[in-house]
Amino acid sequence: MKKRNEVVHSEKMKRKSITQSMTRTRKRLASTQAQVAQMKEQEKTTSEEALEKKNTGTSSNAAACCEELLSRCAAKVV
């Protein structure tokens, strides 16, 4: 009878160990998923900022070029 109790206890300990391991794994997975989501959001924000800077830079360069061309044309007309 004692041997059977030892086997039952051993099985319970194995299940407990597996359950704890699964819990740790789930927590790590949730943490990793949260980090990935945060990184994607940062990447999206960074990409949007870079695109905005590029577009802003392009439009200011275009405006500067137009002004320069207008001043050249005005100088030729006079």
C-alpha positions as CSV (number, residue, x, y, z in Angstrom):
1,M,0.0,0.0,0.0
2,K,2.8,2.3,0.8
3,K,4.3,1.9,-2.7
4,R,1.0,2.9,-4.3
5,N,0.8,6.1,-2.2
6,E,4.4,6.9,-3.3
7,V,3.4,6.5,-6.9
8,V,0.4,8.7,-6.5
9,H,2.4,11.3,-4.8
10,S,5.1,11.1,-7.5
11,E,2.4,11.6,-10.2
12,K,0.9,14.5,-8.3
13,M,4.4,16.1,-8.1
14,K,5.0,15.6,-11.8
15,R,1.6,17.2,-12.7
16,K,2.4,20.1,-10.4
17,S,5.8,20.6,-11.9
18,I,4.3,20.5,-15.4
19,T,1.5,22.9,-14.5
20,Q,4.0,25.4,-13.0
21,S,6.2,25.1,-16.1
22,M,3.2,25.8,-18.3
23,T,2.2,28.8,-16.2
24,R,5.7,30.2,-16.5
25,T,5.7,29.6,-20.3
26,R,2.3,31.4,-20.7
27,K,3.6,34.4,-18.7
28,R,6.7,34.6,-20.8
29,L,4.6,34.3,-24.0
30,A,2.3,37.1,-22.9
31,S,5.3,39.3,-22.0
32,T,7.0,38.6,-25.3
33,Q,3.8,39.3,-27.2
34,A,3.4,42.6,-25.4
35,Q,7.0,43.5,-26.2
36,V,6.4,42.7,-29.9
37,A,3.3,44.8,-30.0
38,Q,5.1,47.7,-28.4
39,M,8.0,47.4,-30.9
40,K,5.6,47.3,-33.8
41,E,3.9,50.5,-32.5
42,Q,7.3,52.2,-32.1
43,E,8.3,51.2,-35.6
44,K,5.1,52.5,-37.0
45,T,5.5,55.8,-35.2
46,T,9.1,56.1,-36.3
47,S,8.1,55.3,-39.9
48,E,5.4,57.9,-39.9
49,E,7.7,60.5,-38.4
50,A,10.4,59.7,-41.0
51,L,7.8,59.9,-43.8
52,E,6.5,63.2,-42.4
53,K,10.0,64.6,-42.2
54,K,10.7,63.5,-45.7
55,N,7.5,65.0,-47.1
56,T,8.1,68.2,-45.1
57,G,11.7,68.4,-46.4
58,T,10.5,67.8,-49.9
59,S,7.9,70.5,-49.9
60,S,10.2,73.1,-48.4
61,N,12.9,72.2,-50.9
62,A,10.2,72.5,-53.7
63,A,9.2,75.9,-52.3
64,A,12.8,77.1,-52.1
65,C,13.3,76.0,-55.7
66,C,10.2,77.8,-56.9
67,E,11.3,81.0,-55.2
68,E,14.7,80.7,-56.7
69,L,13.3,80.2,-60.2
70,L,10.9,83.1,-59.8
71,S,13.7,85.4,-58.7
72,R,15.8,84.3,-61.7
73,C,12.9,84.9,-64.1
74,A,12.2,88.3,-62.5
75,A,15.9,89.2,-62.9
76,K,15.8,88.2,-66.6
77,V,12.6,90.2,-67.2
78,V,14.1,93.4,-65.7
